[in-house]
Amino acid sequence: MNILHEFEYFKPKSKEEAMELGKKLGSKAKFLAGGTDLLIMMKEKMIKPDAIIDISDLEELKGIKCEEGKGAEICACTKIADIESSKELKKKYPALTYAASQLGSNQVRVMATLGGNSCHSSPAAETPAPLSALGAKVVVAGLDGEREMSMEDFIHGNRKNDLKEGEILYKFVLPEPAKHSACRYGHIGLRNAMEIDCANMAANIELEDDKETIKNVKLVMGSVAIRPLVSQAIPSLLKGKKLTDDLITKTGEAAQNEAKPISDVRASAEYRKDVIGALARRLVKEAYEAAKEA
């Protein structure tokens, strides 16, 4: 039966108190934000923490701050549903709001948090790829202060990240989108809804003032490596050039060559490589065309 084991329950009244509890209890405790991953793992007896630190109601860990010309800040306990429905975020970062809309069911999205989606650190998670492609920084807070890093540096592998004992993921800081730039996100699953991705990707392209020559590009692949995989080959292939059908084909091939997928119950490694090529061709073309209109 899926009955939870006995554990101590703490509900701190501030971020500071939460970090103090985390430092004191160490690896024996788990932080609870949305609980959509944590509680399942506890019910399935995958983990048995001695204590739960509930930070789900801490207002200082919630909220979206989005200002024209100043990028955005999203606190870690902000619900996925709030990101999905944010008009301000959708205007600036449609790849992120679209990725949020593809996470689980409506019931999951009103509980799950942006921070939890990153802290669980699943290779198939929906939001890390667009956050990485958009250049988001992860801000980690502890009693000794704050640390900032890229999304791809924060996630180390499946259920492994850069958090130290007593630290919490505080917020995400997104830069203002560059002029003449656009980011697009896509994913493939075995069905159209409530499916863990067998592959996902985000592509962010910035053009020169001529709105044709590629100035910068960042393409990030998910579910084909142990953490978000930032392409090194595609910027070398595309920067300084105008997108052509031949370059689109080579983009797909480059992404396939860099992907390091495994075979599992959701898809074979070979299928994931095929999917990554198709996603790269489609998303680079979509981002390029959108950047021309930006």
TAMOZI-V233712 format. One record per helix or strand. SS is the DSSP state (H for helix, E for strand). FROM is the first residue (numbers start at 1). LEN is the number of residues. If there is no record, write none. Layout:
SS_FROM_LEN + SS_FROM_LEN
This chain:
E_8_3 + H_15_14 + E_29_4 + H_38_6 + E_51_4 + H_59_3 + E_64_3 + E_72_4 + E_79_1 + H_80_6 + H_87_6 + H_94_8 + H_106_4 + E_113_1 + H_114_6 + H_127_7 + E_137_6 + E_145_6 + H_151_4 + E_155_3 + E_160_2 + E_168_7 + E_181_8 + E_199_9 + E_213_10 + E_229_2 + H_233_6 + E_242_1 + H_245_14 + H_269_25
